Amino acid sequence: GITIIASGPLTSEPLAETIRQLTGSDALFFYDAVAPIIEVDSIDRSIAYPMNRYQKGEGAYLNCPMTQAEYERFYHALIHAECVEQKEFELTLFEGCLPIEEMARRGEKTLLYGPLKPVGLAKPGEARPYAVCQLRQDDLAGSLYNLVGFQTHLTFSAQKQVIRLIPGLENAVISRYGVMHRNTFVNAPLVLKATYQLKTNPQIFIAGQLSGIEGYVESIGSGLIAGINAARIARGSDPLIFPQASALGSQAHYLASASPRDFQPHNVNFAFFPELEKENDRKIGKKERRSIFARNSLSLLKKMQEEHQFD
Ligand SMILES: Cc1cc2nc3c(=O)[nH]c(=O)nc-3n(C[C@H](O)[C@H](O)[C@H](O)COP(=O)(O)OP(=O)(O)OC[C@H]3O[C@@H](n4cnc5c(N)ncnc54)[C@H](O)[C@@H]3O)c2cc1C
């Protein structure tokens, strides 16, 4: 029959096994190891420069160069920063994925051969920096960048302090902090439609954090859409896709259309909204942009509610 699965990040092993059978073994993850994500507008572009290592490969990177003194200051802050206490089961879960502070504790120069290696990142005609922290574009709109290789157990306040020691990130606004925790979630772009139905079985919906989102309101929002759609298909109507220009719809759209290769759960974000069209080439400021999104969103949802008659 019609079923909504919303058993959350700590879904039990037997239920996870059933979900794995429904979705395929590559489509279910059991933990999250995410590097912090930074809002691009908060990166000091007079310091951070765009370049791919050896000018090769795909992707859009920004590079924050460090002198030896800057690196040493960052390094000492990192190894002494406060960490979140790990649970027993997490110790085995993360064996294959070393947090940056742990890597740093293995030796003062270890990071220079790992996430902060400077080779291939000298600006043309300039000397190679002592260390380079790379940021990789994280969303299609190019408004978010993740700190490459910065998976971490640091507390959120410690992350903020340490990241702001990186040249170019002194005023960094962190859109999502790095986390390494147990989290059961599906690779949504592979398995879910924007209606929260499984692509392989439209009678089954996955909602909440298990669908690849994060947060209280996001989970409630996904449950609302899944619930409305479950009721609709029970009555023989088509399921609804919420407009992408609303927060509810932008989240569903992100799940259904993000890149499955490096899919990561995310809180709902203005970067998920479709870009606004410029009026007479006038640049729309961030505050105004967000209030336009909010207004459009409410009017689209009201229209949809009236059209399809739900509360
Ligand atoms: C410490 C911590 C702090 C957080 N702080 C915030 C915050 O400040 N703001 C924010 O927005 N988000 C926060 N979050 C994230 C937020 O809690 C989750 O994103 C959200 O609760 C996920 O909702 P959910 O309904 O998908 O899962 P859950 O809240 O985990 O709910 C799933 C429910 O399903 C039940 N269940 C599981 N299996 C079965 C089964 N087989 N049969 C029946 N029931 C079952 C579980 O018992 C549970 O009640 C925090 C998370 C943590 C861990």
The ligand as an SDF file (V2000), in Angstrom:
LIG
                    3D

 53 58  0  0  0  0  0  0  0  0999 V2000
   21.8270   17.2230   18.6660 C   0  0  0  0  0  0  0  0  0  0  0  0
   21.0420   17.7210   17.4940 C   0  0  0  0  0  0  0  0  0  0  0  0
   20.6610   19.0550   17.4460 C   0  0  0  0  0  0  0  0  0  0  0  0
   19.9080   19.5330   16.3590 C   0  0  0  0  0  0  0  0  0  0  0  0
   19.5480   20.8460   16.3470 N   0  0  0  0  0  0  0  0  0  0  0  0
   18.8000   21.3100   15.3400 C   0  0  0  0  0  0  0  0  0  0  0  0
   18.3640   22.6620   15.3380 C   0  0  0  0  0  0  0  0  0  0  0  0
   18.6700   23.4370   16.2370 O   0  0  0  0  0  0  0  0  0  0  0  0
   17.6040   23.0830   14.3040 N   0  0  0  0  0  0  0  0  0  0  0  0
   17.2280   22.2460   13.2930 C   0  0  0  0  0  0  0  0  0  0  0  0
   16.5170   22.6860   12.3830 O   0  0  0  0  0  0  0  0  0  0  0  0
   17.6250   20.9600   13.2710 N   0  0  0  0  0  0  0  0  0  0  0  0
   18.4020   20.4710   14.2690 C   0  0  0  0  0  0  0  0  0  0  0  0
   18.8080   19.1710   14.2580 N   0  0  0  0  0  0  0  0  0  0  0  0
   18.4330   18.3180   13.1160 C   0  0  0  0  0  0  0  0  0  0  0  0
   16.9870   17.8290   13.2830 C   0  0  0  0  0  0  0  0  0  0  0  0
   16.8560   17.2700   14.5630 O   0  0  0  0  0  0  0  0  0  0  0  0
   16.6770   16.7650   12.2400 C   0  0  0  0  0  0  0  0  0  0  0  0
   17.0200   17.2320   10.9420 O   0  0  0  0  0  0  0  0  0  0  0  0
   15.1920   16.4180   12.2410 C   0  0  0  0  0  0  0  0  0  0  0  0
   14.7450   16.1340   13.5380 O   0  0  0  0  0  0  0  0  0  0  0  0
   14.9580   15.1960   11.3690 C   0  0  0  0  0  0  0  0  0  0  0  0
   13.6030   14.9040   11.4190 O   0  0  0  0  0  0  0  0  0  0  0  0
   13.0570   13.4800   10.9900 P   0  0  0  0  0  0  0  0  0  0  0  0
   11.6030   13.5100   11.2870 O   0  0  0  0  0  0  0  0  0  0  0  0
   13.4950   13.1600    9.6290 O   0  0  0  0  0  0  0  0  0  0  0  0
   13.8180   12.4400   11.9370 O   0  0  0  0  0  0  0  0  0  0  0  0
   13.6850   12.2320   13.5210 P   0  0  0  0  0  0  0  0  0  0  0  0
   13.4950   13.5400   14.2080 O   0  0  0  0  0  0  0  0  0  0  0  0
   14.8470   11.3760   13.9030 O   0  0  0  0  0  0  0  0  0  0  0  0
   12.3320   11.4130   13.6540 O   0  0  0  0  0  0  0  0  0  0  0  0
   12.2250   10.0840   13.1880 C   0  0  0  0  0  0  0  0  0  0  0  0
   11.2240    9.3770   14.0830 C   0  0  0  0  0  0  0  0  0  0  0  0
   10.9330    8.0940   13.5260 O   0  0  0  0  0  0  0  0  0  0  0  0
   10.9160    7.1500   14.5800 C   0  0  0  0  0  0  0  0  0  0  0  0
   11.2020    5.8180   14.0120 N   0  0  0  0  0  0  0  0  0  0  0  0
   12.3850    5.3530   13.5450 C   0  0  0  0  0  0  0  0  0  0  0  0
   12.2350    4.0950   13.0860 N   0  0  0  0  0  0  0  0  0  0  0  0
   10.9350    3.7690   13.2460 C   0  0  0  0  0  0  0  0  0  0  0  0
   10.1660    2.6040   12.9520 C   0  0  0  0  0  0  0  0  0  0  0  0
   10.7130    1.5240   12.3930 N   0  0  0  0  0  0  0  0  0  0  0  0
    8.8460    2.6190   13.2590 N   0  0  0  0  0  0  0  0  0  0  0  0
    8.2720    3.7120   13.8220 C   0  0  0  0  0  0  0  0  0  0  0  0
    8.9570    4.8420   14.1190 N   0  0  0  0  0  0  0  0  0  0  0  0
   10.2660    4.8680   13.8340 C   0  0  0  0  0  0  0  0  0  0  0  0
   12.0060    7.6410   15.5240 C   0  0  0  0  0  0  0  0  0  0  0  0
   11.8250    7.0960   16.8200 O   0  0  0  0  0  0  0  0  0  0  0  0
   11.7720    9.1390   15.4890 C   0  0  0  0  0  0  0  0  0  0  0  0
   10.8080    9.5410   16.4160 O   0  0  0  0  0  0  0  0  0  0  0  0
   19.5490   18.6660   15.3100 C   0  0  0  0  0  0  0  0  0  0  0  0
   19.9410   17.3220   15.3550 C   0  0  0  0  0  0  0  0  0  0  0  0
   20.6900   16.8500   16.4260 C   0  0  0  0  0  0  0  0  0  0  0  0
   21.1150   15.4030   16.4520 C   0  0  0  0  0  0  0  0  0  0  0  0
  1  2  1  0
  2  3  1  0
  2 52  2  0
  3  4  2  0
  4  5  1  0
  4 50  1  0
  5  6  2  0
  6  7  1  0
  6 13  1  0
  7  8  2  0
  7  9  1  0
  9 10  1  0
 10 11  2  0
 10 12  1  0
 12 13  2  0
 13 14  1  0
 14 15  1  0
 14 50  1  0
 15 16  1  0
 16 17  1  0
 16 18  1  0
 18 19  1  0
 18 20  1  0
 20 21  1  0
 20 22  1  0
 22 23  1  0
 23 24  1  0
 24 25  2  0
 24 26  1  0
 24 27  1  0
 27 28  1  0
 28 29  2  0
 28 30  1  0
 28 31  1  0
 31 32  1  0
 32 33  1  0
 33 34  1  0
 33 48  1  0
 34 35  1  0
 35 36  1  0
 35 46  1  0
 36 37  1  0
 36 45  1  0
 37 38  2  0
 38 39  1  0
 39 40  1  0
 39 45  2  0
 40 41  1  0
 40 42  2  0
 42 43  1  0
 43 44  2  0
 44 45  1  0
 46 47  1  0
 46 48  1  0
 48 49  1  0
 50 51  2  0
 51 52  1  0
 52 53  1  0
M  END
$$$$
